[in-house]
Amino acid sequence: MADSPADLSTAPAPCTPARAHPLRPGRRPRRGRSRLAGRQGLAGWLFASPALLGLGVFLVAPILLALWVSFREWSGLAPLETSRPVGWDNYSDLLVESGVAQNDFAKSLRNNLYYVLGVVPAQTFLAFALAVLVNQKLLKGKTFFRTAFYFPSVTSSIAVAFIFIFIFSPTGLVNALLSALLPGTISLVWLDESTGLIHLLLGGFGVDSAPTLLADHAFMGLSWWEWISGPSVALSAIMVLATWTTIGTFMLIFLAGLQNIPEEIDEAAELDGVTPRQRFFTITVPMMKPTLFLVLTLGVIGTWQVFDQVYAMTSGGPQKTTFTPAYLVYREGFHNAAMGRAAAIAFVLFVLIMAFTGVQRLLLRKED
Amino acid sequence: MSLSPARTAAAVTAAGLLVALTGCGASDDQGSATGAKLTMYAHSSSPAEDETLKKAIDSYNKRGRNTVSLKILPEYDTALQTALAGGEPPDVFYLNDNKLPDMAKNGVLEPVGDKIDNPDDIYPSLRESFTYDGVHYCPAKDFSTLQLVYDTEAFDKAGVEPPTTWDELAAVAKKLSEKDRPALSFNPEFYRWGVFLAQAGAWPTDDDVSRMTMDDPKMRTALEHVAKLHADGQAATPQQLGVNWGGEALGKGKAAMTIEGNWVVGAMETDFPDVKYAVAELPAGPAGKATMAFSVCYGVAAASKHKAAAIDLVTYLTSPEQQLAFTKEFPVMPSRQSLAEAWLAEKPELKAFVAGADYAKKSVFVPGFPTVIDTFNDGIQGLAKGNKKTDEVITTTQKAGEDVLGG
């Protein structure tokens, strides 16, 4: 949804026909000018038409159609004309009406919110750190490290997901490592552990069931206690995987940003006797702000849409703690014959992502 | 890395509409029974099955009545759904029983269940699985039932016999359980735990799936029984053992018993050829013996332009000779009762699976019910792990079901 056909249509290709008043280019009669502009405009539209057609058929039409479907009840099993209009029902099932649909959706929002809050800072911080590392002039084997760090991003996410299933299996690498480091044998079933991290933490302080205040109040059919659960252990494993696979790409973006910082500024700072530490925080970081904004935006959008890792690793389980809106879209559309509801989820998710990006933009702009 | 949900939904619906616009509406004309070009979709469970199916279709094509082009597809459900939504579906296709309510409700299927030769020969429970609103939509191709699959060496070593009652199951499990190795392992989901519910005389809904019946003392008994097996360490989920399903737990020696269906035979043959195992009927509960059956049928699309020809093909494929030839190669059982003996003559060791046909519960509900099953599974996982209470599971599932069934 990033590219819009608008920037293509407002800028028709510049072309000046040879017949157009060669003697007085600056002061064309009004009528001729508008005729000419019209003809130029036509040519412009003609030149842009392949792209417009492509965008229209593959982007605008499907989105509008999906929006239309989100107001209908459609099984997705019979042609579209068998669907019937249901008004806002699909949306109210998700947002207002209490029931299993709302409950599942609330769970998916909760899970994904923790996912975003965990993955975005982690991947941004790590990617930045790696970029700074491989940007050092004196580093040996720079190319090797750059390739190595970028490698996870080139690998198929489904393939990586399957490898991680083995790594996180009860007899897998993670448990073997932990058993070696910690006393006793660790046989945690990572991908089957539904307890939330915050619940675990609270459990450590002796709070292992909901205090009445949190148990009695609910939002979207989910008690406050369930909202504050934190990501389940299984979801955390997926978060580790997601962070690992994406830092490479973001490192590359940061690296490009770092190399855009003019060397003279660094040199001037050095002449002024600035310590490397000061230089990093007063020059590098502020100059990286646009890049940071880009990475954060891409990160937020990407993490709200997580699907493939969930599909491959946990299918929404254990106990619905890895449900995400994108996974629900798939489940409702292809397993539950509720294409209308699936489309509605997609649009709620769309609005959510827009809101998140907007807020983030406001926050980062304010500081300027 | 990830796929935009808005775009996915949009693309799917758009593809649907584009094709829908070009496709023409189905006519009432059934077409002629011969001389048609038919398309058939099937899913694949093993290369061997693909071969046999291809052979069957070849032999049909050689008879010169119709020409069938067979497509064996991965990601089958999605492929079938998009073809149906596009209005140009295959004439004949494999259809899993759990998909039947959605398909039938949406008028996708031509009712052909009783148009084959001798349709009453098909097991009543299987006819029931493919019946919606009183209409028998499609004839079952074959079926599987769940039974107790056990490691014979482990049983001999512990000196035990396959259990026939819940009490015996508990006793046998106790003897077989070792440290870090539970006796029994099966997936924490309704399509396994359901056998215990049925054995206790409980079920999530009433017989015609019009009302939720979770809140029932028998349900509580059944759930608590299975939860206790897990709590006492006599049963564990395959995930806890680091494997994906019961068959793998058995094959890798991580459990001595599992609850699986006919497909376990093929899997053991390919993955664990050296493991010795046997199949026994599941132990009877307070309400007697019970299990669950799973089946696939030959569906005929309502939008097909060659319905008569499609019925001709289905009649051929469900004929006793073809069915026997097809199921002979595989552990799945023919859906015709009259073939049971002939099939068993080749595979006497699988007698328990056939016996299940007599008391199997159909596991097909109504459109929209998968969310209820998901919620029930959520609860079942909690019971297996010990972090949910029986009452909580009963209440949430009852409520989820009432959302779908009404009241």
Interface residues (C-beta under 8 A of the other chain):
Chain A: M1 F58 A61 P62 I63 L65 A66 V69 W74 S75 G76 L77 A78 P79 L80 E81 T82 G99 V100 A101 N103 D104 S153 S157 S169 P170 T171 G172 V189 L191 D192 S194 T195 T245 T246 G302 Q305 V306 F307 D308 G316 G317 P318 Q319 K320 P325 A326 V329 Y330 R331 G333 F334 H335 N336 A337 A338 M339 A342 A343 I345 A346 F347 L349 F350
Chain B: M1 S2 L3 S4 P5 A6 R7 T8 A9 A10 A11 V12 T13 A14 G16 L17 A20 G23 D77 T78 Q81 L84 A85 G86 G87 D102 M103 K105 N106 G107 V108 T237 Q239 Q240 L241 G242 A303 P367 G368 P370 T371 V372 D374 T375 N377 D378 Q381 G382 K385 N387 K388 K399 A400 D403 V404
